[in-house]
């Protein structure tokens, strides 16, 4: 009887909102140059639910148990191997403000690492020099504005403006040198030339209103003279510079300067002086990310999203491109000298694989595996549907123990941004919603990445109005299935949910997460209390009907009928405005303020969402 009772208690159960406080995942990886080990960042909520913590861990690529590299409070992240593989530099707030720390991999985790002196600068990204003696670091520095001699000294901190500067920092300690870059500011991570003679940087001048689509360009900075040379000239942003191991070429990513809403990034290569620039894998209509050179300088490997999957591609100098690996979701790709790669794969696990041989990736660490083993996940089902002349790809997360003879409510999880790609990868939020009995619909409406530039640029006039028809067609397609209850359809999202309740009464309930509010209200019928409160909150000009004829409102308060829960920030004038409009129309509504994005706030928000939807 005791054995039976223990077996019963060990049975997996569905996910719950509180599982967000137990979820641990890997968010960053870096493989050692000799491919023997991988350092990774594990992220998790602290026991109080107040903050997120992160620690560095090491694991052998041959397998075995990971070992913790850092310990103590704070967030340790952004690990980078020294060229000889003996040390790891990383960012942490363990001493207060963000700082760079350097740890020998042989050090015990409870031995603290002193911060690299940077003065008051806040480090953003850094790279080791080839000899391991210097860190090139981009940092945020607050500087008094020019022409502020009139201001009392006590006011200068309030007048100071943050700038991004390039610092050269001795790894062994010592004063940092600020590189003279004029009015140019670096973005992203600097890259050293293999011989240590200089750096490649993405540098941007102050914003020019006449050319708002221009971005940073790639520059070389010769050392020790600090001679700056511009290598790219075309309009549009150039970023992520990367020299080949032999120093004969450089690679970078770029986007054309175009007024359309979506422009696919391209991978380019050139000589170190910027000459003979040409696109690599130019025929691939996908966004490359995290490029890495092979050790023989002949191939550039990179990640790109494609139709719900993430693929590792190999682009060669002859223009050919091939797929190395496909997975539901990959990120944090890095490559060792011998061609072995490491990456994070959904659901937050570390995998390794050779880029030159076919095979299944080996899992090295999976901190969320225990929770997954103790829970029952719902199946994820792919389907496609027509929306006008387009075919839209979508996924349904089904409740655990799904029974096609049963009818389930449907939730359109619209999200808050058009630039996300749904897929079959594990999503904890969707699993919690499905465990409560909902079929969760996630659709890649127009504007989503992973389908090429033409599909992405279909988001022409704004979000979410362009994608709204695609979402509603997805709702129709899902509701036509025998196991969906067409009378119980709801929507959850930010701007998308607020737009939807102003344009359709199709949904039985809605949850709007920190919505942007801009709508018309019948001024004659708005109660004075609502009008005064909205005006006090800095809302729209309620008493000026001409305003509504001169602007294109995105919400129409007269159409509000859907019971709506608003999850607001503190403060959140836009959410208040939407709430006042709903109350003025006597719509069943509630407003819940979430102070900030603490782990326990996310649990509270999800519990409130389920409570509202399940009424």
Number of C-alpha atoms within 10 A of each C-alpha: 6 7 8 9 9 10 10 10 10 10 11 14 15 19 25 19 23 16 15 20 18 17 18 22 22 27 20 23 27 25 29 28 20 15 21 14 20 26 27 31 25 27 22 23 19 17 13 11 17 14 15 17 19 25 22 25 21 23 21 18 21 11 12 10 10 17 13 17 23 23 18 14 14 18 23 25 23 22 25 23 24 23 17 12 18 13 18 22 23 20 21 23 16 19 14 8 11 19 24 27 22 21 20 15 16 9 13 13 18 11 12 16 17 14 18 20 18 20 10 13 20 19 22 19 20 27 21 23 24 17 12 19 14 20 25 25 26 26 24 17 18 17 13 16 13 8 7 13 10 7 10 8 10 8 11 16 12 9 14 15 14 14 15 18 25 25 22 19 22 18 21 12 14 11 13 20 13 15 17 14 16 9 11 17 18 24 21 16 20 23 22 24 24 17 12 16 13 20 23 26 30 27 22 20 15 10 11 10 8 7 11 11 16 21 22 22 26 26 22 24 22 16 13 9 9 14 13 18 14 16 20 20 11 13 17 18 22 28 25 21 26 25 24 23 18 14 15 14 20 23 26 23 23 27 21 17 16 12 11 13 14 21 19 19 20 22 25 18 23 20 17 19 16 20 12 10 17 15 17 24 23 16 11 17 17 22 23 22 20 16 25 22 24 21 16 12 18 15 20 24 25 23 25 22 24 19 19 22 18 20 23 23 23 23 22 17 14 10 12 14 19 13 14 19 20 16 16 19 22 26 23 18 24 25 27 22 16 15 19 22 25 33 28 25 25 20 21 25 21 31 23 25 21 19 21 12 11 10 11 11 17 15 17 20 25 20 18 18 16 12 15 17 12 14 18 18 24 23 17 20 13 16 13 15 18 13 17 10 6 12 14 20 21 24 23 25 25 25 25 20 13 16 11 11 9 10 17 24 21 27 27 25 23 24 19 19 15 21 15 15 23 22 24 20 17 19 14 18 17 24 28 25 26 28 23 18 20 28 31 26 25 25 30 28 33 28 28 24 26 24 21 20 20 14 16 22 19 18 21 16 11 12 18 25 17 17 22 19 15 22 26 17 18 27 24 13 15 24 19 12 12 13 18 20 17 20 13 19 22 24 28 24 22 23 23 26 27 31 24 27 26 18 18 13 14 18 23 19 24 26 29 28 24 23 26 20 22 19 21 21 22 15 14 10 9 16 14 12 11 17 22 12 14 22 15 10 15 11 18 19 15 19 12 10 14 9 14 15 10 8 10 11 14 20 22 19 21 16 15 24 22 22 21 29 23 25 22 23 19 12 12 16 20 21 25 22 24 25 23 22 26 23 16 21 19 12 16 14 19 15 17 16 16 19 11 13 13 16 21 22 16 18 18 16 19 20 17 17 20 18 12 17 25 13 6
